[in-house]
Amino acid sequence: MPGALDGIRVLDLSTLVQGPQAAEMLHDLGAEVVKIELPGIGDVGRHVDMLEDFGHTSVFIACNRGKRSVTLDLRVDAGREAFLRLVETSDVVLSNFKPGTLDEWGLSYEELADVNPRIIWAAGSFLGPIGPDALREGADIAGQASGGVIASSGYDGGPLSTYGSLVADHCGSQNLQTGVIAALFARERTGRGQRVDVSLLGGQIWLQAVEYTHLLLTGNEAGRSNGGHPLVHALYGIFPTADGYLAMAGCPEHLWPGMCRAIERPDMVDHPTFNAYFVSPEVSAEMRAFFIEVFGTRTTEEWSKRLEAEEQRFCAVRSHSEVVASEQPYANGYLAKADHDEWGEQTWVGCPITMSDTPTRFSNQVPELGQHTEEVLLELGVEWGDLERWREAGAW
């Protein structure tokens, strides 16, 4: 069965994560994605964390499965000419360069729309396309810093930290793919494409809409996470066990008796303050101190059995390896085992979306740099003579 975006062609000019992951999701939703890369160098993501046994990097494999790679130097006339032939029959051009870069190469939205009025020109940047800092360059860690995520990490008085994942890039990619899909939907009504812009900064502010709303309405910073969330005053946070950690997601009133059974404290069922879902900051601090002591008396596995039996809202804090070893991600296709022509059976990150009528997909094929250049151009009807002319002129 075709995917939801079957028949849509995306030209992915982007590098590293913010743009490539957005294009990857469009692929998994059914689009054809042609990755346009600089000859001889390619996506910068090809050079981060090289896996020698596989000939690719974790970054590139994760964000570029199923795409076809075309090498074109868009800075030269021949490369631009070849690229515009692709634009004529494509739907989306996606990039994440410094604002103004494509304009300098004669590939602005207006110039591409002259070639194909239905084209959707989508760009991710660091701080947004306009404003006093628009031309600054940055990457994920700078995105986390720019939007205030790092400042809210850790404990009061302790060191700050980044996330252990590329959260700014990921939020940027989510917004980019959402903008593209919305523009495709709008094009069904108007017949025209449009320009879509997102940024790491915008994504981090949107990620923290709750915390920013609190500041804007009260004048007070929400504060650092301190093992939980600064605005959630409840049995909510990370608690050490005898050999690991538990994440507690609050205990509503109807679950409190079960919690008391789990910790073998039936005398606390009618506790005057702990038996409420949301409590004051002061009571929340008391609960935290009490449960840190309680949960420290048993192992994570022991507590997991007790809490699950009482249908509590919790999860053991798991490592990536523990997640990969569990059954739940495979049941939903979030992780999948599949054979590769060269690497044999491997476990892959799948698609986080399932759809009943237009199924999503994932591919474990990872393109070599420029692998599909001639193939893609010949499919457009380009003559061999033009291919030779463009090659000799430095297009690739």
C-alpha positions as a printed Julia matrix, in Angstrom:
396×3 Matrix{Float64}:
  0.0    0.0     0.0
  1.32   3.49   -0.8
  2.32   5.81    2.01
  0.56   9.07    2.82
  3.15  11.08    0.87
  3.42   8.7    -2.07
  4.22  10.66   -5.24
  5.94  13.52   -3.39
  9.57  14.2    -4.25
 11.8   15.92   -1.7
 15.19  17.42   -2.58
 17.16  17.29    0.66
 20.08  19.74    0.65
 20.52  19.66    4.41
 23.3   18.34    6.63
 23.8   16.69   10.03
 20.45  16.23   11.87
 17.89  19.07   11.86
 17.18  18.89    8.12
 18.1   15.28    7.33
 15.91  13.86   10.1
 12.95  15.89    8.83
 13.54  14.54    5.32
 13.91  11.05    6.79
 10.44  11.27    8.33
  9.01  12.47    5.0
 10.58   9.36    3.43
  9.05   7.11    6.08
  5.66   8.68    5.33
  6.02   7.68    1.68
  7.92  10.46   -0.1
 10.82   9.94   -2.48
 13.83  11.75   -1.03
 16.8   12.72   -3.2
 19.74  13.89   -1.11
 21.82  16.6    -2.79
 25.42  16.58   -1.51
 28.63  18.47   -2.2
 30.93  16.39   -4.44
 33.85  14.81   -2.64
 32.63  15.82    0.82
 28.91  15.18    1.18
 26.79  15.73    4.24
 28.92  16.71    7.26
 27.05  13.94    9.06
 29.08  11.44    7.01
 32.12  12.4     9.1
 30.79  12.29   12.69
 31.29   9.09   14.74
 32.53   6.84   11.92
 31.67   3.15   12.35
 34.6    1.47   10.65
 32.86  -1.91   10.29
 29.97  -0.3     8.39
 31.7    2.43    6.41
 29.22   5.07    7.61
 28.56   7.11   10.73
 25.77   6.7    13.28
 24.56  10.2    12.42
 24.36   9.56    8.69
 22.75   6.12    8.96
 20.12   7.34   11.43
 19.06  10.36    9.37
 19.45   9.22    5.75
 18.01   5.73    5.38
 16.26   5.1     2.07
 17.37   8.3     0.37
 19.15   8.47   -2.97
 22.38  10.49   -3.09
 23.1   12.93   -5.92
 26.27  15.03   -5.88
 25.96  18.55   -7.27
 28.02  21.64   -6.6
 25.29  24.25   -6.38
 27.86  27.06   -6.31
 28.72  26.62   -9.99
 26.46  27.37  -12.94
 26.39  23.79  -14.21
 25.41  22.46  -10.81
 22.67  25.04  -10.49
 21.38  24.21  -13.97
 21.22  20.51  -13.17
 19.53  21.21   -9.83
 16.85  23.36  -11.46
 16.0   20.44  -13.73
 15.25  18.49  -10.58
 13.21  21.36   -9.13
 10.93  21.36  -12.18
  9.36  18.04  -11.15
  9.86  18.09   -7.38
  7.62  19.18   -4.53
  9.92  20.17   -1.67
 13.4   21.67   -1.36
 14.67  21.29    2.19
 17.83  22.87    3.65
 19.42  24.01    6.91
 22.19  26.36    5.8
 22.94  29.77    7.24
 20.15  32.15    6.14
 20.94  33.73    2.78
 23.16  30.91    1.52
 20.74  29.61   -1.1
 19.94  33.2    -2.11
 23.64  33.73   -2.82
 23.62  30.67   -5.08
 20.59  31.91   -7.03
 18.3   29.36   -5.38
 16.03  31.55   -3.26
 12.36  30.67   -2.85
 11.38  33.27   -5.42
 13.84  31.93   -7.99
 12.74  28.34   -7.48
  9.06  29.36   -7.58
  9.7   30.91  -11.0
 10.8   27.47  -12.17
  8.07  25.57  -10.32
  5.27  27.6    -8.65
  4.23  24.49   -6.68
  7.6   24.11   -4.96
  7.77  24.24   -1.16
 11.02  25.83   -0.02
 11.66  24.76    3.57
 14.63  25.88    5.66
 15.87  25.3     9.18
 18.36  27.68   10.77
 19.99  28.35   14.13
 18.2   31.49   15.35
 15.64  32.22   12.63
 15.83  33.84    9.17
 15.52  37.48   10.3
 16.62  39.59   13.26
 19.94  40.93   14.58
 21.46  37.46   15.12
 20.02  35.7    12.06
 23.36  35.16   10.33
 25.02  33.44   13.28
 25.83  29.77   12.8
 25.19  27.13   15.42
 24.41  23.48   16.03
 22.43  21.41   18.53
 24.3   22.4    21.69
 24.07  26.08   20.75
 20.36  25.58   20.11
 19.89  24.09   23.57
 21.79  27.03   25.07
 19.98  29.69   23.03
 16.51  28.56   24.07
 17.15  28.12   27.8
 17.04  24.32   27.96
 20.53  23.96   29.4
 19.9   26.67   31.99
 17.0   24.63   33.4
 18.94  21.37   33.73
 20.31  19.75   36.87
 20.02  20.77   40.5
 20.18  24.16   42.19
 23.79  24.89   43.03
 25.08  22.07   40.81
 26.6   22.07   37.32
 24.59  22.55   34.17
 24.35  19.83   31.54
 23.17  19.22   28.01
 20.74  16.45   27.19
 22.27  13.14   26.15
 20.46  13.46   22.83
 20.33  16.06   20.08
 17.13  17.55   21.42
 17.42  20.96   19.72
 18.07  19.4    16.33
 15.22  16.96   16.86
 12.72  19.68   17.79
 13.86  21.67   14.76
 13.34  18.66   12.51
  9.86  18.04   13.93
  8.83  21.61   13.23
 10.38  21.5     9.76
  8.52  18.36    8.71
  5.28  19.71   10.19
  5.67  22.92    8.19
  6.32  20.96    5.01
  3.29  18.71    5.49
  1.08  21.74    6.26
  2.37  23.48    3.11
  1.61  20.39    1.03
 -1.91  20.37    2.44
 -2.37  24.09    1.71
 -1.11  23.56   -1.84
 -4.04  21.24   -2.46
 -6.3   24.28   -2.05
 -4.19  27.05   -3.57
 -2.13  25.24   -6.2
  0.98  27.11   -5.05
  3.87  26.2    -2.84
  5.32  28.53   -0.23
  8.32  29.26    1.94
  8.62  27.51    5.33
 11.13  28.61    7.99
 11.95  27.06   11.36
 14.94  27.32   13.7
 16.64  25.65   16.63
 15.78  28.64   18.83
 12.12  28.55   17.88
 11.97  24.82   18.49
 13.46  25.15   21.96
 11.02  27.9    22.93
  8.12  25.77   21.65
  9.5   22.77   23.56
  9.3   24.85   26.74
  6.0   26.62   26.05
  4.76  25.76   29.56
  7.84  27.14   31.29
  7.93  30.29   29.14
  4.22  30.9    29.76
  4.87  30.69   33.5
  7.64  33.29   33.21
  5.66  35.61   30.97
  2.58  35.59   33.21
  4.25  35.63   36.61
  7.61  37.25   36.01
  9.31  34.29   37.69
 11.6   31.71   36.12
 10.28  28.17   36.53
 13.75  27.13   37.69
 15.91  24.06   37.31
 14.56  20.54   37.12
 16.03  19.31   40.44
 15.29  15.71   39.54
 11.69  16.4    38.52
  9.94  19.42   37.04
  9.97  22.87   38.63
  6.22  23.41   38.15
  4.97  19.93   39.06
  4.61  19.63   42.83
  3.73  16.0    43.39
  5.32  12.56   43.73
  7.06  13.34   40.48
 10.72  12.92   39.64
 13.71  10.61   39.63
 14.29   8.56   42.79
 17.32   6.37   43.52
 16.78   2.72   44.4
 19.25   0.29   45.92
 20.75  -0.36   42.47
 19.3    2.18   40.03
 16.54   4.74   39.61
 12.79   5.02   39.28
 10.89   7.76   37.47
  7.64   8.55   39.31
  4.93  10.34   37.33
  2.71  11.36   40.25
  0.26   9.48   42.41
 -3.41  10.52   41.97
 -5.71  10.18   44.94
 -7.28   6.93   43.72
 -3.83   5.3    43.47
 -2.56   6.45   46.86
 -3.91   3.43   48.82
 -2.08   1.14   46.39
  1.12   3.12   46.88
  0.79   2.65   50.62
  0.42  -1.1    50.08
  3.47  -1.15   47.79
  5.67   0.54   50.41
  4.05  -1.47   53.27
  2.75   1.62   55.04
 -1.04   1.1    55.37
 -0.98   3.65   58.18
 -0.33   6.4    55.6
 -3.55   5.93   53.58
 -5.13   8.86   55.39
 -1.99  10.96   55.56
 -3.18  14.59   55.83
 -0.96  15.94   53.01
  0.65  13.08   51.05
 -2.67  11.59   49.89
 -3.29  14.35   47.31
 -2.19  14.28   43.68
 -0.87  17.85   43.51
  0.46  19.46   46.66
  2.28  22.6    47.72
  6.01  22.99   46.96
  6.74  22.49   50.65
  4.8   19.22   50.85
  6.34  18.09   47.58
  9.79  18.52   49.1
  8.71  16.49   52.15
  7.35  13.72   49.92
 10.56  13.65   47.93
 12.71  13.27   51.02
 10.44  10.54   52.37
 10.35   8.5    49.15
 14.09   8.86   48.52
 14.56   7.04   51.79
 11.86   4.46   51.03
 12.91   3.61   47.47
 16.53   3.29   48.52
 15.69   0.17   50.54
 14.99  -2.16   47.59
 16.25  -2.81   44.08
 14.69  -1.31   40.96
 13.32  -4.71   39.94
 11.7   -5.26   43.34
 10.07  -1.86   43.28
  8.96  -2.31   39.68
  7.09  -5.51   40.58
  5.44  -3.88   43.59
  4.48  -0.67   41.8
  3.22  -2.44   38.69
  1.04  -4.7    40.8
 -0.62  -1.58   42.22
 -0.93   0.05   38.73
  1.25   2.99   39.7
  2.47   5.65   37.27
  6.19   4.94   37.04
  8.99   3.51   34.95
 12.4    2.15   35.79
 15.08   4.46   34.37
 16.48   2.43   31.49
 19.64   2.71   29.43
 19.58   2.53   25.64
 20.8   -1.06   25.87
 17.95  -1.97   28.2
 15.42  -0.4    25.84
 16.84  -2.38   22.91
 16.57  -5.58   24.98
 12.86  -5.04   25.82
  9.89  -6.22   23.75
  7.68  -3.14   23.66
  9.57  -1.07   21.02
  9.53  -3.98   18.55
  5.8   -4.59   18.99
  5.09  -1.11   17.65
  7.84  -0.92   15.04
  9.88   1.68   16.9
 12.78  -0.77   16.6
 12.93  -3.44   13.92
 15.19  -6.26   12.87
 15.97  -6.5     9.17
 18.6   -7.97    6.88
 21.09  -5.75    5.06
 22.8   -6.87    1.84
 26.27  -6.38    3.32
 25.83  -6.19    7.1
 23.48  -9.12    7.67
 20.66  -8.9    10.2
 20.79  -5.72   12.26
 18.43  -3.89   14.56
 17.28  -0.55   13.18
 15.43   2.48   14.45
 12.01   2.28   12.83
  9.26   4.85   12.33
  7.5    6.22   15.45
  4.21   6.66   13.55
  1.74   3.97   12.52
 -1.12   4.59   10.09
 -3.91   2.17    9.19
 -4.57   3.04    5.52
 -1.28   4.59    4.38
  1.36   2.62    6.26
  4.67   4.15    7.19
  7.94   2.46    6.3
 11.6    2.42    7.09
 14.55   1.5     4.92
 17.91   0.11    5.94
 19.63   1.14    2.7
 22.21   3.89    3.23
 23.43   5.7     0.09
 27.06   6.09   -0.83
 28.09   9.62   -1.75
 26.83  10.39   -5.27
 25.62   6.82   -5.8
 22.48   7.86   -7.69
 23.59  11.02   -9.54
 23.31   9.73  -13.1
 20.34   7.47  -12.29
 18.19  10.31  -10.94
 19.07  12.74  -13.74
 18.46  10.16  -16.47
 15.03   9.46  -14.97
 14.22  13.12  -15.63
 14.95  12.63  -19.29
 18.34  14.36  -19.22
 20.44  13.43  -22.25
 23.91  11.9   -21.89
 25.32  14.92  -23.66
 24.02  17.22  -20.94
 25.39  14.91  -18.26
 28.85  15.06  -19.82
 28.64  18.83  -20.23
 27.63  19.34  -16.58
 30.32  16.95  -15.36
 33.04  18.7   -17.37
 31.82  22.05  -16.06
 32.28  20.92  -12.45
 28.71  20.12  -11.49
 29.95  16.96   -9.72
